[in-house]
Amino acid sequence: MSSPTPIQSFIGGIGLSLPVHALLLLNGDVFGISGFVHRTVLGRKEPAFAVLGLILGGAYIGLIEGHGPSPFQHSFGRVALSGLLVGLGSKLSNGCTSGHMICGLSRFSLRSLVATLTFFATGVITSQLLPSELPSADIMDWSLGPNGRVLLATQVVVSALLGSLVTTSRLSANDASALQKPHPISRLLVYLATGFEFALALRFSNLSESNRVLSFLSLPFSSSFDPSLAFLAAGALPTSIILYQFFRGSERPLLGGRWSIPKGGLIDMKLIWGAAVFGAGWGLAGICPGPGLVNLGRAITGGSGVLSVAIWLSGVIIGGLFA
């Protein structure tokens, strides 16, 4: 039996929006995790620090919990195919659940709305056509979880540090030229810290577990249906929308560099096809790039599950290179 976790997922969703907004204000970048992975493979330093932050966050969680992530309930072949499709689809559609669903929808991007609807649709279809063995849903768990207070406290500390950096950067930037001067070391540390904080919020939400995602995609008529993902969205989307629409500032990164937040964008078959492929991979194993990186860190320090997560992530990398 598996209990839905509405409080943890809702608060975790709110927590996800905080590092997303910090990265936007300080570095002027979208918190798109598939993009981080694909750009890291090409040798880009800044996204590599975000990837490292997510893995280190997972490693910290593994130390707290004393075990690795829940194992995949699938063959290595299905796990590898899932990763391949997620990598290919996210590269073609230029985004995944973090980039399109959280960041894109907060900007009211029609392109991201189309992508999100598409990958949810193909995720559901795939999970119905190729179902997984899932536990039946139990009564809802309204607690913060066994390690919830530690994860929340750690995120508060990291978020406070990033908030202090936002404040001091605003105070020190007295003119436009100061705002445009890059601060490369600070920018790298922000990618690292926001990745670490995102990992904490994701784990607190419990949506780092593939079975919870697959149980959501099984739809309410299934005995295994788990609405936790909906509670995450209920926390993440309103918070992200409010932060972006009313608190994004002057649209100049406080730590210098280019404002890389897209405006509009073409809705074409490449987007739709890519989102559909991504959704199919998501529906095969219930995991996308953020949970994959966090679970790698959890597996390393928790002592179990490294091989299956590494196979999945290898598929993501290969799929991205084929796109």
N, C-alpha and C positions, 0 to 999 in steps of 0.2 A: 504494500500500500504506500502511496505517496500523497503527502498533504500539500495542497496549494498554500502559498505564503503571501497573502495580500499585503500585509504591513511591510514585510521585508522588501518585497518587489516594488511597492509604491515608493518607499523611502529610497531604495536603491536607484529607482528611476530619477528621482530628484537629484540624487548624488551624481549621476552620470552627466547631468547638464552643467555641473559646476566646472569640471576640468575642460569640457567642451568650450565654455564661455571664456575661461581663463586663457586658453590657447588662442582664441579669436582675438581677445583684447591685446595680449602681449606680443604674439607673433604674427597675427593676421592670417591664420591658417585654419582650414577646416579639419576637424578631428575625424578624418576618414581613415579607418584602420586598414582597410584593404589597400588604399593608396599608400599608406605608410609601408606596408609590406612590399608592394610592387616597386616603390621607389628605393627602398633599402636594397633590394636585389640588384638594382642598377647602380648602386654605389653612392647613393645620396646620404650625407651624414645626418642631417636634421631628422628625417623620418626614422633613421636607424635608432636614434635616441628615444623616440616615442615607442618603437618596438621593444627596445631594451627596458623602458619603464614598465610596459605591460607585463613583460616576463618577470621582472624583479618584483612587481606587485604580486604576481601569482606565487613567486617563490616565498615571499613574506607570508602570504596566506597559508601556503603549505606548511610552513614552520609553526604557525599558530594552530592549525587544525591537526597536524600530525599525520596526515594521510594525503594521498593524491586525489585527483578528480574521479568521479564515478566512471567506470570503464564503459567504452562503447559496447553496445549490445549487437555488434555487427561483425562481419568478416573483415579482414584487412583489405580485401579487394573492394568491398563497398565503401569502406572508410577512405581509401585512396581515390576512388571515383568521385566521392563527395568533395574531397579537397580539390581535385582537378576541375570539377564543374564550378565550384565556388571561386577558384582563382581565375578561370577563364571568364566567367560571367561578370565578376566584379571589375575586371580589367576592361571588358567591352562596355559595360554600363557606367564605368568610372565611379563606382561607389558600392557600398554594402549597407547593412542595417544602421551603422553609425553615421556614415556619410550622407545617405539618402533619408533614412527615416528620422533620425534625431536632428542632424544639422540642416538637411535640405528642407524638411517640413517646417522647421523653425523660421526659415526665410520665406515661407509660403511659395516655395519653388514648385511650379507645375511639373517640371521635369522629374524632380524627386518624388512627387506624388504618384506619377505614372510608374516610375520604377518600383516604388514601395508596393503599390497595388499589384503590380505584375509579379514580383517575387513572392509575395504572400500567396497569390493565387496558385502559382506553380509549386510552391512549397506544400500547400494543402493537397494539391492533386497528386504530387509525388508520394507524400506520406500515406495517401489513401490507396494508391495503386501498389505501392511497395511498403506495406505496413511493418512497423517494428513491434517487438514484444515489449509492451509497456505495462507498468503496474497500475492497478485500479486506483482511482483517486479516493483519498480518505477525507475526513472533515478538515476544514481549513485550520491552519496553524497561525494564530494571531500574535505569536511571540516575536521577539527580535532574533531568535535563534541562539544557539549555544555560544557562538563567537561574535554575535552582532555588536555588542557594546565595544569590543576591542576594535573591530573594523570601523565602526562609526567614529570612535575617538581618534583613530589614526587618520581617517579622512579629514576630520575637523582640523587636525594639526597641519596637514599638507595644504588644505584649502586656505587656512589662515596665512600660511607662508606665501602662497600665491597671491592672496588678496593684499597682503602687505607690499608685495612687489608691484602690483598694479597701482597702489596708492603712491608709493615712492616714485615710481616711473612717471606718473602724472605730475607730481610736484616738481620733479627735476626737469621735465620737458617744458621749457618756457617759450619755445618757438618751434615753428614747423621744421626747421633744419635739424633741431635736436631730436624731433620725433623720427626723422628719416634716417638718422645715423644708426647703422646696425650695431648691435651688441652681441657678437657671435657666441660667446661663452654663455651669457645669460639666456640666449635663445635656446641653446642646446639643453641647458638645465631645465628650462620650462617644458620642453618636449618630454624630458625624462620624468619630471614631477607630475605632469598632467597624465602621462601614461600610467604611472604608478597609482595615482588617485582614481583614475577610471577603473583600474583593475579592482580596487577595493570596493567601489560602488557596484560593479558588475557582480562580484562574488556575494556581496551582501544581498543583492536582489535575487540570488539563486538561479539566475538565468545563464550562469556559466555552465550549468548542467544540461547536457544535450537532451536527456529524457524529458525535462520540463518543456523544452521547445517543441519536441515531437508530440508531447501530450497536448500542447496547445493546438498544434496543427491537426490533431486528430478530430477536432471540432466537438461541440457540446453534446452531440448524440452518442459519443463514445464514453464508456465507463471509465476510461483513463484520462478524460479531458481535465486539463489543469489551466485555469485562467490567469496564472501568475504573469505571463507576458503582457496581458492586457493591463494589469495593475502597474507594471513597469512603464508602459506607454502612458498611462494616466498620470504618472508622476513626472516622466521625462519631457513629454511634449509641451504641456502648458508652461512648465518652468523654462524650457529652452526658448519657446516662443516669446515669453515676456522678456527674458534676458536679451535676446537678439533684437526684438522690435523696439525696445525702450532703453536699453543700456549698452548698445554697441559703440557708443561714443562717436569719434570723428572719422572712423574708418581709416585710421593710420595706426599701424602696429606700434605699441608703446616702446618696444625694444628694437624698432627700426625694421628695415626690410620692406618687402612688397605686401600690400593688402591682397591676399589671394582668395578672397571670398567671391565665388562666381555670382554673376547676375544673369538671371534667365537661363538660356541654354536651349539647344536644339533637341526637340523630341523626334527621334527618328527610329528606324528599325534596329539600328545598332544598339540603342538604349534599351528598347523593348526586348530584343533577342538576348542581350546580355543579362538583363534583369531576370528573364525567364530561365536562363541557364543557371544563374546564381540561385534562384529559388529552388530549382530541381536539386542542386547539390545540397542546399540547406535542408530540404525535405528528406534527403537520403539518410543524413546522420544527425541533424538537429544542431549543427554548429556552424559558426561563421568566424571570421578572422579574430575578432576581439576575444571571445571565449577560447579560441584555439591557442592564442599566445598566452593568455592568463593560465590556462590549464597546463601548458608546457612548464611554466614556472612552478605550478602546484605539483606537477608530477615529479619534477627534479628534486624538490626538497621533501615531498611527501613519500617518495620512494616507490611509486607505482604508476604505471600508465604512460611512461615516457615514449615507448615504441609506437603505440597507436596514435598518440598526438603528433609525434614526429612524422609518421607516415601521412597523416592528414595535412599537416603544414607543408610537407614536401609536394603533395599534390597541388596545393594552392600556388606554390612558387612555380611549378612546372606549367600549370594552367595559365598563369599570368604571362609566362614567357611565350606561350603559343598564341596569345591573343593578338 
